[in-house]
Structure formats: C-alpha cells, structure tokens
Amino acid sequence: MEVKIVVDVNKRWEEGIEHDPRSVEIFKFIAEYDFKFCDDYFCWKSGGDGDNGEALMYMLDEYFANKDNAGE
C-alpha cells in the first residue's frame, strides 16, 4: 500500500475530527496491555495536545483512511 495523506494530521487536530473507532480500539488495547504487562514501558497517554497516544491514533486514522480509499 502506498502511503498518502488523506487528511493532514494538523487539520484533523485543528478541526477536531473524531478518531476512527478502529484507531481508538487499538490504542485502548495496547495502552492497557502495556500498562498491565510491560510495566508501562511506553507510558501511553491520550486526551491532550501532544500526547503520544493522540499522535498514534492520528497515524492510525490515516492508516485506516488509506486502506478505506484503496478499497481494502
């Protein structure tokens, strides 16, 4: 799959575009897994500007947007 910008991350943030539910589901799973079984190695956080979890979810949003546009 070729990586393309579907909606720029900054635009997503500025316009308050909701995360793709699939992104949220994946984030919640890995955040909980990391906390419970990996001693909170990544210290995933979400809900505020610059949080690593928010950045990850924006990247996942783009991943899913690319997949959806490719008909996958």
Secondary structure in CASP SS format (residue, H / E / C, confidence):
PFRMAT SS
TARGET T0000
AUTHOR 0000-0000-0000
METHOD secondary structure of the structure
MODEL  1
M C 1.00
E C 1.00
V C 1.00
K C 1.00
I C 1.00
V C 1.00
V C 1.00
D C 1.00
V H 1.00
N H 1.00
K H 1.00
R H 1.00
W H 1.00
E H 1.00
E H 1.00
G C 1.00
I C 1.00
E C 1.00
H C 1.00
D C 1.00
P H 1.00
R H 1.00
S H 1.00
V H 1.00
E H 1.00
I H 1.00
F H 1.00
K H 1.00
F H 1.00
I H 1.00
A H 1.00
E H 1.00
Y H 1.00
D H 1.00
F H 1.00
K H 1.00
F H 1.00
C C 1.00
D C 1.00
D C 1.00
Y C 1.00
F C 1.00
C C 1.00
W C 1.00
K C 1.00
S C 1.00
G C 1.00
G C 1.00
D C 1.00
G C 1.00
D C 1.00
N H 1.00
G H 1.00
E H 1.00
A H 1.00
L H 1.00
M H 1.00
Y H 1.00
M H 1.00
L H 1.00
D H 1.00
E H 1.00
Y H 1.00
F H 1.00
A H 1.00
N H 1.00
K H 1.00
D H 1.00
N H 1.00
A C 1.00
G C 1.00
E C 1.00
END
